[in-house]
Amino acid sequence: MLIIEIDFPLFYGWINRELVASGKRQKHINAFGGEDRFWLAGPEPDMHRQTTATLWAITEHVYMYVENDVQVDQQAIESAEDAS
């Protein structure tokens, strides 16, 4: 039996560090319209639920998701983008 030991550093996937450091966004890799699931928690221990939300905007510091069954005015999203 052959045993091979390989010492890899902790790795969570490939990251384009050069692109991240540049601060530039590229249209083909922005996930606008993509859905993710989130756990929401309230102040009480039993006040939690899971929801699905859609990515509506990305700013330098914020990814703005909106819960799927919530109506949102696009102008409100753009205003929030400008504020962040």
Phi, psi and omega in degrees: 000131180259126178245125179246124177256126179238128181263094178262143173290161177302129189222129181246016180118169183283135177233128177279082185299326179297316179293317179299316181294331181289336182077004181275146174252143178242130185304323185287348178245001175279133187266040179303135181086352179285147181254145174224157176258141181229150169262128177252138182234139176258186183289337180266150182302328183266008182262070177220151179202162177257143179219163175246135181225156181251138178286118183257331184202155176228129173242185181300326186242352189223138165257123184259111176256146176235131179303138190300328182265017179254130177279130182229140176276125180304325179296324178294320178296314180297324177295318178294323176300315181296328182282339185267000000 
